[in-house]
Amino acid sequence: MKKIIIRTPNFLGDTINISPCIQLIRHEYPDAQIVIVCPDFIKDVYKYDKNIYKCITFPDAKRHKLSTFWNLWRKLRHEKGDLGILFINTFISALIFKLAGIKCSIGYQRECRGILLDFKIPFINKHYINRYASLFNEFTGNKYKTLPDLYLPISNNSTFHFNNTNPNIGLYLGGENKSFRKYPDNHSIRLLELLAEKNYNLILIGDQNDNIKHQEYIATVRKENIINLSGSTSLEDFFNTIAHLNLLITIDSSAMHIAAALKVPFIALLGLSTSPTSTIIPKVPLGRILKIENNLIREEDYIRNITPDLILKTISELI
């Protein structure tokens, strides 16, 4: 194989989860050029990855536009790919690979696209990492038996500084747009107060939507050694921020997967989720998943059972 084209998933956490499979691909074809096709906001995942030859990106906000499909086809047909690996399940993605002249395309049997694929497997509800790795492994005749670790090379530049040597705890508590996944306001404020009393350095992270709530929390708590980086970092800076934490507390699964890839201890607060917990828990020993259902009827209420005191207890087990 001279050139391998990989279409990533559309989401950040899922893209982190294909990294073990990419390492298998590199092991199988050490001399091949690997070209990544991904939404524009994901390209920083591969900025420092020496396994990757180049990235072909498209605007995520326009991924369903006809002009996006046309531009991808135009770029891919010049790559002359020998092998195409589709980690996304859409018909149009397989069609673009076919029309671009990629010699052999592999993917999941979904959306009636089997005729467009040269090798296909059923889409099975298993852990995301296993699902991605199985696609390539079955193509090789199940040659590989073990999964490589999650992998995320970064620049490791520092994005924050405190004038002390206390542990740094990052918190991704969520904004209103996170709906029932957001950590409740009263719990968030109490958690920040408890952590500040223990002299932890606190770094709030997230996007612009999360920033609104995080600013409110800081104004209410009024403690030193709390900084808010929500909505003010690039994706590369987001990676570097998590890399310099002693612990991450997060309601966001993407941040959880980044921490797992960077070997940073984490506590994931799981409320209402779109995926079964068993399919998303990182395969690392340095994290804790907190999800308490008890006898509650409404899934929307689950996250309220994760009290600040329980989080504090869990922190003591990790750092």
C-alpha positions, 0 to 999 in steps of 0.5 A, a space after each residue: 500500500 502506498 497511500 491510505 485514506 482515512 475518513 474520521 468520525 465527525 466527533 472529537 471523542 470518537 476521533 480520539 478513539 480511532 487512534 489505536 486502530 491507526 497504530 495498527 494500520 501503521 504497523 501493518 503498512 509502515 511505509 504507506 502515506 496516511 491521509 486523514 479526511 476530517 472536519 476542520 475543527 478536528 485537524 489539530 488532533 493530528 498536528 504533531 502526529 508523525 504517523 500522518 502524511 497530511 489532512 484534508 479538511 472540510 467545514 463542519 458547519 457545511 458538511 451536508 452541502 453539495 459544495 463540500 461533497 464536490 470539493 472532497 471528491 476533487 481533492 481525493 481523486 488527486 490522492 490516488 488512494 490504494 486503501 480507504 477506511 471509513 469510520 463514518 457510516 454514511 452512504 455519501 462518504 462511501 460514494 465519494 471514496 468510490 467516485 474518487 477512484 480509491 482502489 479498495 474501500 472498507 467500512 461498516 454495512 450501513 445505509 445500503 452502501 454495501 455495493 460501494 465497499 470492497 470489504 465490509 463488516 456489520 455495525 455492532 454495538 460494542 465499545 467504540 475503540 473495539 468497533 473501530 479496531 475490528 474494522 481494520 483487524 477483520 480486513 487483515 484476517 484478525 491478525 492482531 489480538 491486542 489493542 494499542 493504547 490511546 494516542 494523542 501527540 501534543 506540543 505540551 505548551 503550558 496554558 496556565 500558571 499558579 504561584 504555588 505547587 498545589 494540585 491542578 484540577 480542571 473542571 468541565 461542568 457544562 452550560 445550558 446547551 448541555 441540557 441534562 448532562 450539565 452538572 447542576 448549578 447548586 452542586 457546581 458552586 458547592 463543589 468549587 467551594 469545597 475544592 477551593 477550601 482544600 487549596 486546589 488550583 481550579 481551571 474551568 474549561 469548555 466552549 463559549 456556551 459553557 463559559 457563561 455558566 462558568 463565569 457565574 460560578 466564579 462570581 458566586 464562589 469568589 475564591 482565589 486560585 480559580 481561572 476560567 479558560 472556557 471558550 478562550 482556547 484553541 483545540 491545541 490549547 485545550 489538549 495542552 490544558 488537560 495535559 497539565 492537570 493533575 485531575 480532570 472532572 468532566 461532564 463532557 465525553 470528549 474531554 474524558 477521552 482526551 484525558 485518557 489519551 494523555 494519561 491524566 486521571 479523570 472523574 466523569 460525571 455521567 447523567 443522561 447519555 446518548 450512548 450506553 456507558 459500556 461503549 464509551 468508558 476509556 480503557 485505562 485504569 486512571 479514571 472513575 465513572 460516576 453514574 448513580 441511577 438508584 430508583 429514579 424514573 427520569 434519566 434526566 435526574 441521574 446527575 443530581 445524585 452525584 454529590 460534591 461530597 462524593 466527588 471529593 471522596 473520589 478525588 482523594 482516591 485518585 490524587 
